[in-house]
């Protein structure tokens, strides 16, 4: 079952409350997305730690409902 962009955005914002999230469906199939996430919560964290925070926000859906996510993170 595919996941929609609104669900991805909601899950991220529920876990990272100040996140500015932009989601793009790369293929139009609901399985391959690009996400750009900006948050002050990322300050002082490595890129790997930032990505881990976003993946944790997706609550195990990565690799299941969500097949691929090209992720870019940053601080405001």
URJO-V56384 format. One record per residue. SS is DSSP state (@ for helix, = for strand, . for the rest). PSI is psi in whole degrees, -180 to 180 (none if undefined). Layout:
ss = {SS & SS}
psi = {PSI & PSI}
//
This chain:
ss = {. & . & . & . & @ & @ & @ & @ & @ & @ & @ & @ & @ & @ & @ & . & . & . & . & = & = & = & = & = & = & . & . & . & . & . & . & = & = & = & = & = & = & = & . & @ & @ & @ & . & . & . & . & @ & @ & @ & @ & @ & @ & @ & @ & @ & @ & @ & . & . & . & . & = & . & . & . & = & . & = & = & = & = & = & = & = & . & .}
psi = {131 & 164 & 140 & 160 & -37 & -37 & -42 & -48 & -45 & -46 & -42 & -46 & -28 & -34 & -31 & 88 & -32 & 8 & 136 & 117 & 130 & 125 & 137 & 128 & 110 & -30 & -6 & 14 & -1 & 11 & -21 & 111 & 159 & 137 & 137 & 118 & 124 & 132 & 143 & -21 & -16 & -9 & 130 & 0 & 147 & 166 & -40 & -45 & -39 & -46 & -39 & -38 & -42 & -44 & -38 & -36 & -26 & -2 & 52 & 4 & -19 & 127 & -10 & -93 & -30 & 111 & -47 & 138 & 112 & 116 & 130 & 132 & 160 & 175 & 155 & none}
//
